[in-house]
């Protein structure tokens, strides 16, 4: 994108590249690893909220997997009232998930992408904020259903009740 602005002097192509990238994300054509961050894992005791790397290390241990010195993690759609550090998982696990676990693309747009993109490119690209606003809204709509589902599940656990759909599913010892 910077090359298109500085070398090619084609600002329209730079905006098009930004749009193409976010269209790909909106369409779900990405690998979770593309959003991965890494963090060091420590044996020390933590005070307060665990950092994302420590949460992922706990997930790896609970799955019977080795925990390296540094772990990769991505932010996933979850309870919107939960701390962001509690809404992380391993990119490979998210990629293989059949339970609807997915990258929280809205979180990335609002907390990871927006500010650096604006600071770096807005002096050269008119209308960039409008483009980012458009995709922020679209990405928010994409994760809203998953957030509602997680919030509902958290409330049901807090109240000690099962979802009504659990009464209709067949399972061990259940008949029609």
PAFI-686197 format. One record per residue (C-alpha): residue number from 1; x, y, z. Coordinates in steps of 0.05 Angstrom, whole numbers. Each point is the difference from the previous one (the first is absolute). Example, Ala and Ser with C-alpha at 12.3 -4.5 7.8 and 13.67 -1.06 7.14 Angstrom:
% PAFI-686197
  pos      xx      yy      zz
    1     246     -90     156
    2      27      69     -13
***
This chain:
% PAFI-686197
  pos      xx      yy      zz
    1       0       0       0
    2      56      48      18
    3      35     -18     -65
    4     -63      19     -39
    5      -1      68      35
    6      75      17      -1
    7      28     -36     -60
    8     -59      -8     -48
    9     -33      65      22
   10     -67     -36      -7
   11     -42      17      60
   12     -63     -30     -31
   13      36     -67      -5
   14      21       5      73
   15     -72      10      22
   16     -22     -57     -45
   17      52     -45      32
   18     -26      18      69
   19     -71     -15     -22
   20      21     -66     -32
   21      34     -21      65
   22     -60      16      43
   23     -48     -32     -50
   24      41     -64       6
   25      -7       4      75
   26     -75      14      -3
   27      -8     -60     -47
   28      38     -45      48
   29      56     -14     -49
   30      57       1      50
   31      38     -48      44
   32      -4      12      75
   33      77       0       2
   34      -1      65     -41
   35     -27      34      64
   36      47     -35      48
   37      40      35      53
   38      53     -32      44
   39      15       5      73
   40      52     -29      48
   41     -23     -52      50
   42      26       8      71
   43      -1     -44      61
   44      -9      59      47
   45     -64      14      37
   46     -45      53     -31
   47     -39      51      38
   48     -66      20     -30
   49     -20     -20     -70
   50      44     -50     -36
   51      34      24     -63
   52     -26     -32     -64
   53      63     -44      -7
   54     -12     -30      70
   55     -73     -14     -17
   56      20     -36     -64
   57      54     -39      38
   58     -55     -24      47
   59     -42     -20     -59
   60      58     -39     -31
   61      13     -36      66
   62     -74     -18       8
   63       2     -30     -70
   64      61     -42      18
   65      46      39     -46
   66      71      25      11
   67       7      74      19
   68      58      35     -35
   69      36      61      29
   70     -40      45     -46
   71     -71     -15     -22
   72     -41      26     -58
   73     -71      23      14
   74     -58      35     -34
   75     -59      37      30
   76     -65     -39     -10
   77     -73      19       2
   78     -26     -10      70
   79     -38      32      57
   80       6      75     -13
   81       2      12      76
   82      61     -45       8
   83      70      28       1
   84      34      -2     -68
   85      56     -42      30
   86     -52     -54      17
   87     -24      -2     -72
   88      62     -31     -32
   89      17     -66     -31
   90      53     -34     -42
   91      -6      16     -75
   92       3     -73     -20
   93     -57     -18      48
   94     -43      56     -28
   95      15     -23     -72
   96     -21     -71      17
   97     -60      19      42
   98     -67     -29     -19
   99     -37      34      57
  100      -2      70     -30
  101      63      26      34
  102      25      57     -43
  103      47      59       0
  104     -30      64      29
  105      13      42     -62
  106     -37      59      30
  107      47       1      60
  108      59       1     -48
  109     -29      57     -40
  110     -15      43      60
  111      60     -17      44
  112      56     -21     -47
  113      -9      26     -71
  114     -37      66       2
  115      48      46      38
  116      65     -21     -36
  117     -34       3     -68
  118     -28      69      15
  119      66      27      27
  120      41     -28     -58
  121     -45       9     -60
  122     -52      54      14
  123      47      58     -16
  124       6     -28     -70
  125     -69     -29     -12
  126     -63      43       2
  127     -62     -36      24
  128      38     -55      35
  129     -38       9      65
  130     -66     -11     -37
  131      27     -64     -30
  132      21     -26      68
  133     -67      21      31
  134     -36     -40     -54
  135      39     -63      14
  136      -3       9      75
  137     -76      -1      -4
  138       0     -60     -46
  139      48     -39      44
  140     -40      17      62
  141     -63     -29     -32
  142      39     -63     -16
  143      19     -15      72
  144     -64      24      34
  145     -36     -67      -5
  146      58     -38      31
  147       6      51      56
  148     -74      -7      16
  149       5     -75       1
  150      60       2      48
  151     -34      51      45
  152     -64     -42       3
  153      42     -61      18
  154      36      38      55
  155     -65      24      29
  156     -29     -70      -1
  157      61     -28      36
  158      -5      55      52
  159     -73     -17      11
  160      14     -74      -1
  161     -49     -15     -56
  162       7     -37     -66
  163     -18      29     -67
  164     -69     -19     -23
  165      29     -34     -61
  166      35     -51      44
  167     -68     -31      16
  168     -10     -16     -74
  169      67     -30     -17
  170      10     -75       1
  171      58     -24      40
  172      21     -58      45
  173     -59     -23      40
  174     -49      46     -35
  175     -56     -22     -43
  176     -54      36     -39
***
